[in-house]
């Protein structure tokens, strides 16, 4: 698709290469499975910034005042919406472009999924049912303990319909 950033494309190609190395080193399948979740989060982060054309709209939850922050990347969004940031969630809500509604947004993967669903970027009841589990899996990958996966695990994660 045309709306996939070059960074996400490059990470996905690295993921595919890593999966293919599983033939030579079985543990590469486990690494590929885990890396797939981080690539998915990267895709959502980059899509978020691109969707708003680098101008992220917020609404002051007390006064209703609208204000956008201009960013170059998601790291700047995250810095703004976390505690002590210029648009911390205690005062500011993200404006949902498609509905004009508002939602809490602290830059976490769960909030990216909720945002994408509200904007109509995610489709299907099956996916909707699984989206609550995605942040848990992502957190397990980001804060790992040793585990060994099988080729089918990484293949399913890489090719998971979204």
DRENBAZA-37354 format. One record per residue: x, y negated, z of N, C-alpha, C in turn; residue in one letter. Coordinates in nm, 2 decimals. Layout:
N
{neast=X nnorth=Y nup=Z caeast=X canorth=Y caup=Z ceast=X cnorth=Y cup=Z r=a}
...
END
This chain:
162
{neast=0.08 nnorth=0.12 nup=0.00 caeast=0.00 canorth=0.00 caup=0.00 ceast=0.09 cnorth=-0.12 cup=0.00 r=x}
{neast=0.04 nnorth=-0.23 nup=-0.06 caeast=0.11 canorth=-0.35 caup=-0.07 ceast=0.13 cnorth=-0.43 cup=0.06 r=x}
{neast=0.05 nnorth=-0.40 nup=0.16 caeast=0.06 canorth=-0.48 caup=0.28 ceast=0.15 cnorth=-0.41 cup=0.39 r=x}
{neast=0.23 nnorth=-0.31 nup=0.35 caeast=0.32 canorth=-0.25 caup=0.44 ceast=0.46 cnorth=-0.32 cup=0.43 r=x}
{neast=0.51 nnorth=-0.36 nup=0.54 caeast=0.63 canorth=-0.44 caup=0.54 ceast=0.75 cnorth=-0.35 cup=0.50 r=x}
{neast=0.86 nnorth=-0.42 nup=0.45 caeast=0.98 canorth=-0.35 caup=0.41 ceast=1.04 cnorth=-0.28 cup=0.53 r=x}
{neast=1.04 nnorth=-0.34 nup=0.65 caeast=1.09 canorth=-0.28 caup=0.77 ceast=1.02 cnorth=-0.15 cup=0.81 r=x}
{neast=0.89 nnorth=-0.15 nup=0.79 caeast=0.81 canorth=-0.02 caup=0.82 ceast=0.85 cnorth=0.08 cup=0.72 r=x}
{neast=0.85 nnorth=0.04 nup=0.59 caeast=0.89 canorth=0.14 caup=0.48 ceast=1.03 cnorth=0.20 cup=0.51 r=x}
{neast=1.12 nnorth=0.12 nup=0.55 caeast=1.26 canorth=0.17 caup=0.57 ceast=1.26 cnorth=0.27 cup=0.69 r=x}
{neast=1.19 nnorth=0.23 nup=0.80 caeast=1.18 canorth=0.32 caup=0.91 ceast=1.11 cnorth=0.45 cup=0.88 r=x}
{neast=1.01 nnorth=0.45 nup=0.79 caeast=0.94 canorth=0.57 caup=0.75 ceast=1.03 cnorth=0.66 cup=0.67 r=x}
{neast=1.11 nnorth=0.60 nup=0.58 caeast=1.20 canorth=0.67 caup=0.50 ceast=1.31 cnorth=0.74 cup=0.59 r=x}
{neast=1.36 nnorth=0.67 nup=0.69 caeast=1.45 canorth=0.72 caup=0.79 ceast=1.39 cnorth=0.84 cup=0.86 r=x}
{neast=1.26 nnorth=0.83 nup=0.90 caeast=1.19 canorth=0.93 caup=0.96 ceast=1.18 cnorth=1.06 cup=0.87 r=x}
{neast=1.14 nnorth=1.04 nup=0.75 caeast=1.14 canorth=1.15 caup=0.65 ceast=1.27 cnorth=1.22 cup=0.64 r=x}
{neast=1.38 nnorth=1.14 nup=0.63 caeast=1.51 canorth=1.20 caup=0.62 ceast=1.54 cnorth=1.28 cup=0.75 r=x}
{neast=1.52 nnorth=1.22 nup=0.86 caeast=1.54 canorth=1.29 caup=0.99 ceast=1.47 cnorth=1.42 cup=1.00 r=x}
{neast=1.34 nnorth=1.42 nup=0.95 caeast=1.26 canorth=1.55 caup=0.96 ceast=1.33 cnorth=1.65 cup=0.87 r=x}
{neast=1.37 nnorth=1.61 nup=0.75 caeast=1.44 canorth=1.71 caup=0.66 ceast=1.57 cnorth=1.77 cup=0.72 r=x}
{neast=1.63 nnorth=1.69 nup=0.80 caeast=1.76 canorth=1.74 caup=0.87 ceast=1.73 cnorth=1.85 cup=0.97 r=x}
{neast=1.60 nnorth=1.87 nup=1.00 caeast=1.56 canorth=1.98 caup=1.10 ceast=1.60 cnorth=2.11 cup=1.05 r=x}
{neast=1.61 nnorth=2.13 nup=0.92 caeast=1.66 canorth=2.26 caup=0.86 ceast=1.80 cnorth=2.29 cup=0.91 r=x}
{neast=1.88 nnorth=2.19 nup=0.92 caeast=2.02 canorth=2.20 caup=0.96 ceast=2.04 cnorth=2.20 cup=1.11 r=x}
{neast=1.95 nnorth=2.12 nup=1.18 caeast=1.96 canorth=2.11 caup=1.33 ceast=1.82 cnorth=2.11 cup=1.38 r=x}
{neast=1.78 nnorth=2.22 nup=1.44 caeast=1.64 canorth=2.23 caup=1.48 ceast=1.59 cnorth=2.12 cup=1.57 r=x}
{neast=1.67 nnorth=2.07 nup=1.65 caeast=1.63 canorth=1.96 caup=1.74 ceast=1.59 cnorth=1.83 cup=1.67 r=x}
{neast=1.63 nnorth=1.82 nup=1.54 caeast=1.59 canorth=1.70 caup=1.46 ceast=1.44 cnorth=1.70 cup=1.45 r=x}
{neast=1.38 nnorth=1.81 nup=1.45 caeast=1.23 canorth=1.81 caup=1.44 ceast=1.17 cnorth=1.74 cup=1.56 r=x}
{neast=1.22 nnorth=1.76 nup=1.67 caeast=1.17 canorth=1.70 caup=1.80 ceast=1.20 cnorth=1.55 cup=1.79 r=x}
{neast=1.31 nnorth=1.51 nup=1.75 caeast=1.35 canorth=1.37 caup=1.74 ceast=1.26 cnorth=1.30 cup=1.63 r=x}
{neast=1.23 nnorth=1.37 nup=1.52 caeast=1.14 canorth=1.31 caup=1.42 ceast=1.00 cnorth=1.30 cup=1.47 r=x}
{neast=0.95 nnorth=1.40 nup=1.54 caeast=0.82 canorth=1.39 caup=1.60 ceast=0.81 cnorth=1.27 cup=1.69 r=x}
{neast=0.91 nnorth=1.25 nup=1.78 caeast=0.90 canorth=1.14 caup=1.87 ceast=0.92 cnorth=1.00 cup=1.80 r=x}
{neast=1.01 nnorth=1.00 nup=1.71 caeast=1.03 canorth=0.88 caup=1.63 ceast=0.91 cnorth=0.83 cup=1.55 r=x}
{neast=0.83 nnorth=0.93 nup=1.51 caeast=0.71 canorth=0.89 caup=1.43 ceast=0.62 cnorth=0.80 cup=1.51 r=x}
{neast=0.61 nnorth=0.82 nup=1.64 caeast=0.52 canorth=0.74 caup=1.72 ceast=0.58 cnorth=0.59 cup=1.73 r=x}
{neast=0.71 nnorth=0.58 nup=1.74 caeast=0.77 canorth=0.45 caup=1.74 ceast=0.75 cnorth=0.38 cup=1.61 r=x}
{neast=0.76 nnorth=0.45 nup=1.50 caeast=0.74 canorth=0.39 caup=1.36 ceast=0.60 cnorth=0.35 cup=1.35 r=x}
{neast=0.50 nnorth=0.42 nup=1.40 caeast=0.36 canorth=0.38 caup=1.40 ceast=0.34 cnorth=0.25 cup=1.48 r=x}
{neast=0.40 nnorth=0.24 nup=1.59 caeast=0.39 canorth=0.12 caup=1.67 ceast=0.46 cnorth=0.00 cup=1.59 r=x}
{neast=0.57 nnorth=0.03 nup=1.53 caeast=0.64 canorth=-0.08 caup=1.45 ceast=0.54 cnorth=-0.13 cup=1.34 r=x}
{neast=0.48 nnorth=-0.03 nup=1.28 caeast=0.38 canorth=-0.07 caup=1.17 ceast=0.27 cnorth=-0.16 cup=1.22 r=x}
{neast=0.22 nnorth=-0.13 nup=1.33 caeast=0.11 canorth=-0.21 caup=1.39 ceast=0.16 cnorth=-0.35 cup=1.43 r=x}
{neast=0.28 nnorth=-0.35 nup=1.49 caeast=0.34 canorth=-0.48 caup=1.53 ceast=0.36 cnorth=-0.57 cup=1.41 r=x}
{neast=0.42 nnorth=-0.51 nup=1.30 caeast=0.45 canorth=-0.59 caup=1.18 ceast=0.32 cnorth=-0.63 cup=1.11 r=x}
{neast=0.22 nnorth=-0.54 nup=1.11 caeast=0.10 canorth=-0.57 caup=1.04 ceast=0.02 cnorth=-0.68 cup=1.12 r=x}
{neast=0.03 nnorth=-0.69 nup=1.25 caeast=-0.03 canorth=-0.79 caup=1.33 ceast=0.02 cnorth=-0.93 cup=1.29 r=x}
{neast=0.15 nnorth=-0.94 nup=1.29 caeast=0.21 canorth=-1.07 caup=1.25 ceast=0.17 cnorth=-1.11 cup=1.11 r=x}
{neast=0.18 nnorth=-1.02 nup=1.02 caeast=0.14 canorth=-1.04 caup=0.87 ceast=0.00 cnorth=-1.08 cup=0.86 r=x}
{neast=-0.09 nnorth=-1.01 nup=0.93 caeast=-0.23 canorth=-1.03 caup=0.92 ceast=-0.27 cnorth=-1.17 cup=0.95 r=x}
{neast=-0.21 nnorth=-1.23 nup=1.05 caeast=-0.24 canorth=-1.37 caup=1.09 ceast=-0.14 cnorth=-1.47 cup=1.02 r=x}
{neast=-0.06 nnorth=-1.42 nup=0.92 caeast=0.03 canorth=-1.50 caup=0.85 ceast=0.12 cnorth=-1.59 cup=0.94 r=x}
{neast=0.17 nnorth=-1.52 nup=1.05 caeast=0.26 canorth=-1.58 caup=1.14 ceast=0.20 cnorth=-1.69 cup=1.23 r=x}
{neast=0.07 nnorth=-1.71 nup=1.23 caeast=0.00 canorth=-1.81 caup=1.31 ceast=-0.11 cnorth=-1.73 cup=1.39 r=x}
{neast=-0.07 nnorth=-1.69 nup=1.52 caeast=-0.16 canorth=-1.61 caup=1.60 ceast=-0.26 cnorth=-1.69 cup=1.67 r=x}
{neast=-0.39 nnorth=-1.67 nup=1.65 caeast=-0.49 canorth=-1.76 caup=1.71 ceast=-0.53 cnorth=-1.71 cup=1.85 r=x}
{neast=-0.54 nnorth=-1.81 nup=1.94 caeast=-0.58 canorth=-1.78 caup=2.08 ceast=-0.69 cnorth=-1.88 cup=2.12 r=x}
{neast=-0.77 nnorth=-1.83 nup=2.22 caeast=-0.87 canorth=-1.92 caup=2.27 ceast=-0.85 cnorth=-1.93 cup=2.43 r=x}
{neast=-0.85 nnorth=-2.05 nup=2.48 caeast=-0.84 canorth=-2.07 caup=2.62 ceast=-0.97 cnorth=-2.01 cup=2.68 r=x}
{neast=-0.96 nnorth=-1.91 nup=2.77 caeast=-1.07 canorth=-1.85 caup=2.83 ceast=-1.16 cnorth=-1.94 cup=2.92 r=x}
{neast=-1.10 nnorth=-2.05 nup=2.97 caeast=-1.17 canorth=-2.14 caup=3.06 ceast=-1.23 cnorth=-2.25 cup=2.98 r=x}
{neast=-1.16 nnorth=-2.32 nup=2.89 caeast=-1.21 canorth=-2.43 caup=2.82 ceast=-1.27 cnorth=-2.40 cup=2.68 r=x}
{neast=-1.23 nnorth=-2.29 nup=2.62 caeast=-1.28 canorth=-2.26 caup=2.49 ceast=-1.19 cnorth=-2.32 cup=2.38 r=x}
{neast=-1.09 nnorth=-2.39 nup=2.42 caeast=-1.00 canorth=-2.46 caup=2.32 ceast=-0.92 cnorth=-2.35 cup=2.24 r=x}
{neast=-0.92 nnorth=-2.37 nup=2.11 caeast=-0.85 canorth=-2.28 caup=2.02 ceast=-0.71 cnorth=-2.34 cup=2.00 r=x}
{neast=-0.61 nnorth=-2.25 nup=1.99 caeast=-0.47 canorth=-2.29 caup=1.97 ceast=-0.40 cnorth=-2.17 cup=1.90 r=x}
{neast=-0.32 nnorth=-2.20 nup=1.80 caeast=-0.24 canorth=-2.09 caup=1.74 ceast=-0.09 cnorth=-2.11 cup=1.78 r=x}
{neast=-0.02 nnorth=-2.00 nup=1.79 caeast=0.12 canorth=-2.00 caup=1.80 ceast=0.18 cnorth=-1.95 cup=1.68 r=x}
{neast=0.29 nnorth=-2.02 nup=1.63 caeast=0.36 canorth=-1.98 caup=1.51 ceast=0.48 cnorth=-1.89 cup=1.56 r=x}
{neast=0.49 nnorth=-1.78 nup=1.49 caeast=0.59 canorth=-1.68 caup=1.53 ceast=0.66 cnorth=-1.63 cup=1.40 r=x}
{neast=0.78 nnorth=-1.58 nup=1.42 caeast=0.85 canorth=-1.51 caup=1.31 ceast=0.84 cnorth=-1.36 cup=1.31 r=x}
{neast=0.82 nnorth=-1.31 nup=1.44 caeast=0.81 canorth=-1.16 caup=1.45 ceast=0.73 cnorth=-1.13 cup=1.58 r=x}
{neast=0.71 nnorth=-1.00 nup=1.60 caeast=0.63 canorth=-0.96 caup=1.71 ceast=0.70 cnorth=-0.98 cup=1.85 r=x}
{neast=0.83 nnorth=-0.98 nup=1.85 caeast=0.89 canorth=-1.01 caup=1.98 ceast=0.85 cnorth=-1.15 cup=2.03 r=x}
{neast=0.83 nnorth=-1.24 nup=1.95 caeast=0.79 canorth=-1.38 caup=1.99 ceast=0.65 cnorth=-1.37 cup=2.04 r=x}
{neast=0.56 nnorth=-1.29 nup=1.98 caeast=0.42 canorth=-1.28 caup=2.03 ceast=0.43 cnorth=-1.22 cup=2.17 r=x}
{neast=0.51 nnorth=-1.11 nup=2.18 caeast=0.51 canorth=-1.04 caup=2.31 ceast=0.56 cnorth=-1.14 cup=2.42 r=x}
{neast=0.66 nnorth=-1.21 nup=2.39 caeast=0.71 canorth=-1.31 caup=2.49 ceast=0.61 cnorth=-1.41 cup=2.53 r=x}
{neast=0.52 nnorth=-1.45 nup=2.43 caeast=0.42 canorth=-1.55 caup=2.46 ceast=0.30 cnorth=-1.50 cup=2.54 r=x}
{neast=0.27 nnorth=-1.37 nup=2.52 caeast=0.15 canorth=-1.32 caup=2.59 ceast=0.18 cnorth=-1.24 cup=2.72 r=x}
{neast=0.30 nnorth=-1.22 nup=2.75 caeast=0.33 canorth=-1.16 caup=2.88 ceast=0.34 cnorth=-1.26 cup=2.99 r=x}
{neast=0.35 nnorth=-1.21 nup=3.12 caeast=0.35 canorth=-1.29 caup=3.23 ceast=0.45 cnorth=-1.40 cup=3.22 r=x}
{neast=0.41 nnorth=-1.52 nup=3.25 caeast=0.50 canorth=-1.64 caup=3.24 ceast=0.51 cnorth=-1.70 cup=3.10 r=x}
{neast=0.45 nnorth=-1.63 nup=3.00 caeast=0.46 canorth=-1.68 caup=2.86 ceast=0.36 cnorth=-1.79 cup=2.84 r=x}
{neast=0.38 nnorth=-1.86 nup=2.73 caeast=0.29 canorth=-1.97 caup=2.69 ceast=0.14 cnorth=-1.94 cup=2.67 r=x}
{neast=0.11 nnorth=-1.81 nup=2.64 caeast=-0.02 canorth=-1.77 caup=2.62 ceast=-0.05 cnorth=-1.64 cup=2.69 r=x}
{neast=-0.02 nnorth=-1.64 nup=2.82 caeast=-0.04 canorth=-1.52 caup=2.90 ceast=-0.18 cnorth=-1.48 cup=2.91 r=x}
{neast=-0.21 nnorth=-1.36 nup=2.92 caeast=-0.35 canorth=-1.30 caup=2.91 ceast=-0.44 cnorth=-1.35 cup=3.02 r=x}
{neast=-0.38 nnorth=-1.40 nup=3.13 caeast=-0.47 canorth=-1.45 caup=3.24 ceast=-0.55 cnorth=-1.57 cup=3.20 r=x}
{neast=-0.50 nnorth=-1.65 nup=3.10 caeast=-0.57 canorth=-1.77 caup=3.06 ceast=-0.61 cnorth=-1.76 cup=2.91 r=x}
{neast=-0.54 nnorth=-1.69 nup=2.83 caeast=-0.57 canorth=-1.69 caup=2.68 ceast=-0.62 cnorth=-1.56 cup=2.64 r=x}
{neast=-0.71 nnorth=-1.56 nup=2.54 caeast=-0.76 canorth=-1.44 caup=2.47 ceast=-0.73 cnorth=-1.46 cup=2.32 r=x}
{neast=-0.70 nnorth=-1.34 nup=2.26 caeast=-0.67 canorth=-1.34 caup=2.12 ceast=-0.81 cnorth=-1.36 cup=2.04 r=x}
{neast=-0.81 nnorth=-1.44 nup=1.94 caeast=-0.93 canorth=-1.46 caup=1.86 ceast=-0.93 cnorth=-1.35 cup=1.75 r=x}
{neast=-1.04 nnorth=-1.28 nup=1.75 caeast=-1.05 canorth=-1.17 caup=1.64 ceast=-1.10 cnorth=-1.24 cup=1.52 r=x}
{neast=-1.02 nnorth=-1.24 nup=1.41 caeast=-1.06 canorth=-1.31 caup=1.29 ceast=-1.18 cnorth=-1.27 cup=1.22 r=x}
{neast=-1.21 nnorth=-1.14 nup=1.22 caeast=-1.32 canorth=-1.08 caup=1.14 ceast=-1.46 cnorth=-1.11 cup=1.21 r=x}
{neast=-1.46 nnorth=-1.13 nup=1.34 caeast=-1.58 canorth=-1.15 caup=1.41 ceast=-1.59 cnorth=-1.28 cup=1.48 r=x}
{neast=-1.48 nnorth=-1.35 nup=1.50 caeast=-1.48 canorth=-1.47 caup=1.58 ceast=-1.48 cnorth=-1.45 cup=1.73 r=x}
{neast=-1.49 nnorth=-1.32 nup=1.77 caeast=-1.49 canorth=-1.29 caup=1.91 ceast=-1.35 cnorth=-1.30 cup=1.97 r=x}
{neast=-1.34 nnorth=-1.26 nup=2.10 caeast=-1.21 canorth=-1.27 caup=2.17 ceast=-1.18 cnorth=-1.14 cup=2.24 r=x}
{neast=-1.05 nnorth=-1.12 nup=2.26 caeast=-1.01 canorth=-0.99 caup=2.33 ceast=-0.89 cnorth=-1.02 cup=2.41 r=x}
{neast=-0.87 nnorth=-0.95 nup=2.52 caeast=-0.75 canorth=-0.95 caup=2.59 ceast=-0.64 cnorth=-0.90 cup=2.51 r=x}
{neast=-0.52 nnorth=-0.96 nup=2.51 caeast=-0.41 canorth=-0.91 caup=2.43 ceast=-0.28 cnorth=-0.94 cup=2.51 r=x}
{neast=-0.21 nnorth=-0.83 nup=2.55 caeast=-0.08 canorth=-0.85 caup=2.62 ceast=0.03 cnorth=-0.79 cup=2.54 r=x}
{neast=0.01 nnorth=-0.76 nup=2.41 caeast=0.11 canorth=-0.71 caup=2.32 ceast=0.14 cnorth=-0.56 cup=2.33 r=x}
{neast=0.07 nnorth=-0.49 nup=2.41 caeast=0.09 canorth=-0.34 caup=2.43 ceast=0.03 cnorth=-0.27 cup=2.31 r=x}
{neast=0.08 nnorth=-0.14 nup=2.29 caeast=0.04 canorth=-0.06 caup=2.18 ceast=-0.12 cnorth=-0.04 cup=2.19 r=x}
{neast=-0.17 nnorth=-0.02 nup=2.31 caeast=-0.31 canorth=0.00 caup=2.32 ceast=-0.39 cnorth=-0.12 cup=2.27 r=x}
{neast=-0.34 nnorth=-0.24 nup=2.30 caeast=-0.40 canorth=-0.36 caup=2.25 ceast=-0.39 cnorth=-0.38 cup=2.10 r=x}
{neast=-0.28 nnorth=-0.34 nup=2.04 caeast=-0.27 canorth=-0.34 caup=1.90 ceast=-0.37 cnorth=-0.25 cup=1.83 r=x}
{neast=-0.39 nnorth=-0.13 nup=1.89 caeast=-0.49 canorth=-0.04 caup=1.84 ceast=-0.63 cnorth=-0.10 cup=1.85 r=x}
{neast=-0.66 nnorth=-0.15 nup=1.96 caeast=-0.79 canorth=-0.22 caup=1.98 ceast=-0.81 cnorth=-0.33 cup=1.88 r=x}
{neast=-0.71 nnorth=-0.41 nup=1.87 caeast=-0.72 canorth=-0.53 caup=1.77 ceast=-0.74 cnorth=-0.47 cup=1.63 r=x}
{neast=-0.67 nnorth=-0.38 nup=1.59 caeast=-0.68 canorth=-0.32 caup=1.45 ceast=-0.82 cnorth=-0.27 cup=1.43 r=x}
{neast=-0.88 nnorth=-0.20 nup=1.53 caeast=-1.01 canorth=-0.14 caup=1.52 ceast=-1.11 cnorth=-0.26 cup=1.51 r=x}
{neast=-1.10 nnorth=-0.36 nup=1.59 caeast=-1.19 canorth=-0.47 caup=1.59 ceast=-1.19 cnorth=-0.55 cup=1.46 r=x}
{neast=-1.07 nnorth=-0.56 nup=1.40 caeast=-1.06 canorth=-0.63 caup=1.27 ceast=-1.10 cnorth=-0.54 cup=1.15 r=x}
{neast=-1.14 nnorth=-0.42 nup=1.18 caeast=-1.18 canorth=-0.33 caup=1.07 ceast=-1.07 cnorth=-0.27 cup=0.99 r=x}
{neast=-0.95 nnorth=-0.27 nup=1.05 caeast=-0.83 canorth=-0.21 caup=0.98 ceast=-0.82 cnorth=-0.06 cup=1.00 r=x}
{neast=-0.89 nnorth=-0.01 nup=1.10 caeast=-0.89 canorth=0.14 caup=1.13 ceast=-1.03 cnorth=0.19 cup=1.10 r=x}
{neast=-1.03 nnorth=0.30 nup=1.04 caeast=-1.16 canorth=0.36 caup=1.01 ceast=-1.18 cnorth=0.50 cup=1.06 r=x}
{neast=-1.30 nnorth=0.55 nup=1.07 caeast=-1.33 canorth=0.69 caup=1.10 ceast=-1.35 cnorth=0.72 cup=1.25 r=x}
{neast=-1.45 nnorth=0.80 nup=1.27 caeast=-1.48 canorth=0.84 caup=1.41 ceast=-1.37 cnorth=0.93 cup=1.47 r=x}
{neast=-1.32 nnorth=1.02 nup=1.38 caeast=-1.21 canorth=1.11 caup=1.43 ceast=-1.09 cnorth=1.03 cup=1.49 r=x}
{neast=-1.05 nnorth=0.93 nup=1.41 caeast=-0.94 canorth=0.85 caup=1.45 ceast=-0.98 cnorth=0.77 cup=1.58 r=x}
{neast=-1.10 nnorth=0.72 nup=1.58 caeast=-1.14 canorth=0.64 caup=1.70 ceast=-1.14 cnorth=0.73 cup=1.83 r=x}
{neast=-1.17 nnorth=0.85 nup=1.82 caeast=-1.17 canorth=0.94 caup=1.93 ceast=-1.02 cnorth=0.97 cup=1.98 r=x}
{neast=-0.93 nnorth=0.96 nup=1.88 caeast=-0.79 canorth=0.99 caup=1.92 ceast=-0.71 cnorth=0.87 cup=1.96 r=x}
{neast=-0.76 nnorth=0.75 nup=1.93 caeast=-0.69 canorth=0.63 caup=1.96 ceast=-0.66 cnorth=0.60 cup=2.10 r=x}
{neast=-0.75 nnorth=0.65 nup=2.19 caeast=-0.72 canorth=0.64 caup=2.33 ceast=-0.60 cnorth=0.72 cup=2.38 r=x}
{neast=-0.57 nnorth=0.82 nup=2.31 caeast=-0.45 canorth=0.91 caup=2.35 ceast=-0.32 cnorth=0.85 cup=2.29 r=x}
{neast=-0.33 nnorth=0.78 nup=2.18 caeast=-0.20 canorth=0.73 caup=2.12 ceast=-0.11 cnorth=0.66 cup=2.21 r=x}
{neast=-0.16 nnorth=0.56 nup=2.29 caeast=-0.07 canorth=0.49 caup=2.38 ceast=0.00 cnorth=0.58 cup=2.48 r=x}
{neast=-0.07 nnorth=0.68 nup=2.53 caeast=-0.02 canorth=0.78 caup=2.63 ceast=0.10 cnorth=0.85 cup=2.56 r=x}
{neast=0.08 nnorth=0.90 nup=2.44 caeast=0.18 canorth=0.97 caup=2.36 ceast=0.30 cnorth=0.88 cup=2.34 r=x}
{neast=0.27 nnorth=0.76 nup=2.29 caeast=0.38 canorth=0.66 caup=2.27 ceast=0.46 cnorth=0.64 cup=2.39 r=x}
{neast=0.40 nnorth=0.63 nup=2.51 caeast=0.47 canorth=0.60 caup=2.63 ceast=0.55 cnorth=0.72 cup=2.67 r=x}
{neast=0.50 nnorth=0.84 nup=2.65 caeast=0.58 canorth=0.97 caup=2.67 ceast=0.70 cnorth=0.97 cup=2.59 r=x}
{neast=0.69 nnorth=0.92 nup=2.47 caeast=0.81 canorth=0.92 caup=2.38 ceast=0.91 cnorth=0.81 cup=2.42 r=x}
{neast=0.86 nnorth=0.69 nup=2.46 caeast=0.94 canorth=0.58 caup=2.50 ceast=1.01 cnorth=0.61 cup=2.63 r=x}
{neast=0.95 nnorth=0.69 nup=2.72 caeast=1.01 canorth=0.72 caup=2.85 ceast=1.02 cnorth=0.88 cup=2.86 r=x}
{neast=1.11 nnorth=0.94 nup=2.79 caeast=1.10 canorth=1.08 caup=2.77 ceast=1.16 cnorth=1.17 cup=2.88 r=x}
{neast=1.12 nnorth=1.29 nup=2.87 caeast=1.19 canorth=1.40 caup=2.95 ceast=1.23 cnorth=1.50 cup=2.84 r=x}
{neast=1.32 nnorth=1.59 nup=2.86 caeast=1.36 canorth=1.68 caup=2.76 ceast=1.25 cnorth=1.77 cup=2.72 r=x}
{neast=1.23 nnorth=1.79 nup=2.59 caeast=1.14 canorth=1.88 caup=2.53 ceast=1.19 cnorth=1.92 cup=2.39 r=x}
{neast=1.15 nnorth=2.04 nup=2.35 caeast=1.19 canorth=2.09 caup=2.21 ceast=1.06 cnorth=2.12 cup=2.13 r=x}
{neast=1.05 nnorth=2.05 nup=2.02 caeast=0.93 canorth=2.06 caup=1.94 ceast=0.96 cnorth=2.16 cup=1.82 r=x}
{neast=0.86 nnorth=2.19 nup=1.75 caeast=0.87 canorth=2.28 caup=1.63 ceast=0.85 cnorth=2.20 cup=1.50 r=x}
{neast=0.89 nnorth=2.25 nup=1.39 caeast=0.88 canorth=2.18 caup=1.26 ceast=0.73 cnorth=2.14 cup=1.24 r=x}
{neast=0.64 nnorth=2.22 nup=1.27 caeast=0.50 canorth=2.18 caup=1.25 ceast=0.46 cnorth=2.06 cup=1.33 r=x}
{neast=0.52 nnorth=2.04 nup=1.45 caeast=0.49 canorth=1.92 caup=1.53 ceast=0.53 cnorth=1.79 cup=1.46 r=x}
{neast=0.65 nnorth=1.79 nup=1.41 caeast=0.69 canorth=1.66 caup=1.35 ceast=0.62 cnorth=1.65 cup=1.21 r=x}
{neast=0.59 nnorth=1.75 nup=1.14 caeast=0.52 canorth=1.74 caup=1.01 ceast=0.38 cnorth=1.69 cup=1.03 r=x}
{neast=0.31 nnorth=1.74 nup=1.14 caeast=0.18 canorth=1.69 caup=1.16 ceast=0.18 cnorth=1.54 cup=1.20 r=x}
{neast=0.27 nnorth=1.50 nup=1.28 caeast=0.28 canorth=1.36 caup=1.33 ceast=0.31 cnorth=1.27 cup=1.21 r=x}
{neast=0.41 nnorth=1.31 nup=1.13 caeast=0.45 canorth=1.23 caup=1.02 ceast=0.33 cnorth=1.22 cup=0.92 r=x}
{neast=0.26 nnorth=1.32 nup=0.89 caeast=0.16 canorth=1.32 caup=0.79 ceast=0.02 cnorth=1.30 cup=0.84 r=x}
{neast=0.00 nnorth=1.26 nup=0.97 caeast=-0.13 canorth=1.24 caup=1.03 ceast=-0.21 cnorth=1.14 cup=0.95 r=x}
{neast=-0.33 nnorth=1.17 nup=0.91 caeast=-0.41 canorth=1.07 caup=0.84 ceast=-0.44 cnorth=0.96 cup=0.94 r=x}
{neast=-0.43 nnorth=0.84 nup=0.89 caeast=-0.46 canorth=0.72 caup=0.97 ceast=-0.56 cnorth=0.64 cup=0.90 r=x}
END
